[in-house]
Amino acid sequence: MAAIAAMKALIVREGKFLALELEIGRRKLWDLPGGKVEDGEQPMQTLLREVKEETALDVEPEQPLGVYHFIRKTDGLLAVCTVFKCRAEAEAKVVLPHKSNESIASSKWLSKEEFLGSDYGAPISLKQLIKSNL
């Protein structure tokens, strides 16, 4: 099975973390900011670039938290996502991209309990990572 590597940020602020609602076809899914490691790019460069592109936030990685994975419905590839706990300036505002190639519908600061509830569809392995690391 073919796979892609991705870097994701768990941006924590006041006991909550930033989640993005993605529109993939007719499905909606919640995920963390971040994305695919491009050819020739170092993983930490990917993390900083993708978070900036998706949220307009400059983040400072603090520590690795773990890995989650899922099969992408669009192409059947296995996405392996490495997650870093990150910090952003408290007054920094999230600004979602207005590019047509981004599938981000909305963002929300969520508590662990909210995210683990049934209202937020997300990869099971991401929910497990959040449950054991927050």
C-alpha positions in Angstrom: 0.0 0.0 0.0 1.4 3.4 -1.0 1.7 6.0 1.8 2.3 9.7 2.3 4.0 11.4 5.3 2.3 14.4 6.9 3.1 16.7 9.7 0.3 18.0 12.0 0.1 20.6 14.8 -1.8 20.2 18.0 -2.0 23.9 18.9 -3.0 24.3 22.5 -4.4 27.5 24.0 -6.2 27.9 27.3 -7.0 24.2 27.6 -8.4 23.8 24.1 -6.8 22.9 20.8 -7.4 24.1 17.2 -9.3 21.7 14.9 -10.2 22.3 11.3 -13.4 21.1 9.6 -12.6 19.7 6.2 -15.0 19.2 3.3 -14.0 16.1 1.3 -16.5 15.5 -1.4 -19.8 15.4 0.5 -18.2 14.4 3.7 -17.1 16.6 6.6 -14.2 15.6 8.8 -12.3 17.2 11.6 -8.5 17.2 11.6 -5.5 19.1 12.9 -3.7 21.8 10.9 -0.9 20.5 8.8 -0.2 18.5 5.6 1.9 16.5 3.3 5.7 16.6 3.4 6.8 17.8 -0.1 9.8 16.4 -2.0 13.0 18.0 -0.7 11.3 19.5 2.3 12.3 18.8 5.9 9.4 17.6 8.1 9.6 20.6 10.5 9.6 23.0 7.5 6.4 21.2 6.4 4.8 21.7 9.8 5.5 25.4 9.9 4.5 26.0 6.2 1.3 24.0 6.3 0.1 25.6 9.6 0.8 29.1 8.2 -1.0 28.3 5.0 -4.0 26.8 6.7 -4.4 29.1 9.7 -2.1 32.1 9.2 -0.6 31.2 12.6 3.1 31.1 13.3 3.7 28.2 15.7 6.5 27.0 17.8 6.8 23.2 18.1 7.3 22.1 21.7 7.3 18.3 21.7 6.3 15.3 19.5 3.1 13.7 20.7 2.8 10.6 18.4 1.5 9.4 15.1 -2.0 8.8 13.7 -3.1 7.4 10.4 -6.0 7.0 8.0 -6.8 5.9 4.5 -7.5 8.9 2.2 -10.9 8.4 0.5 -9.8 10.6 -2.5 -7.0 8.3 -3.6 -6.7 5.3 -1.3 -3.3 6.3 0.1 -2.3 5.7 3.7 -1.6 9.0 5.4 0.8 8.7 8.3 0.6 11.9 10.4 3.3 12.9 12.9 1.8 15.3 15.5 3.7 18.0 17.4 2.3 19.9 20.3 2.7 23.6 19.3 2.4 27.0 20.8 1.0 30.1 19.1 0.9 33.7 20.4 -2.2 34.1 22.6 -3.5 37.1 20.6 -2.9 35.6 17.2 -6.1 35.1 15.2 -6.9 32.1 13.0 -7.4 33.1 9.3 -8.6 30.4 7.0 -7.4 30.2 3.5 -9.5 31.4 0.6 -7.8 29.2 -2.0 -10.0 26.9 -4.1 -7.6 24.0 -3.5 -8.0 24.1 0.2 -10.9 22.0 1.6 -11.2 23.8 5.0 -14.7 24.8 5.9 -14.2 26.2 9.4 -12.1 26.1 12.5 -12.9 25.7 16.2 -11.0 25.7 19.5 -12.2 22.4 21.1 -11.8 20.8 24.5 -10.6 17.2 24.6 -14.1 16.2 25.8 -15.9 18.0 23.0 -13.6 16.5 20.3 -14.0 12.9 21.7 -17.8 13.3 21.5 -19.9 12.1 18.6 -20.4 15.5 17.1 -16.8 15.6 15.7 -16.1 13.0 13.1 -12.3 12.3 12.9 -10.0 9.4 12.3 -10.2 6.9 15.2 -6.4 7.0 15.6 -6.5 10.8 15.9 -9.1 10.6 18.7 -7.0 8.0 20.5 -4.0 10.2 20.2 -5.9 13.2 21.6 -7.4 11.0 24.4 -4.0 9.9 25.6 -2.1 13.1 25.2 -4.3 15.9 26.5 
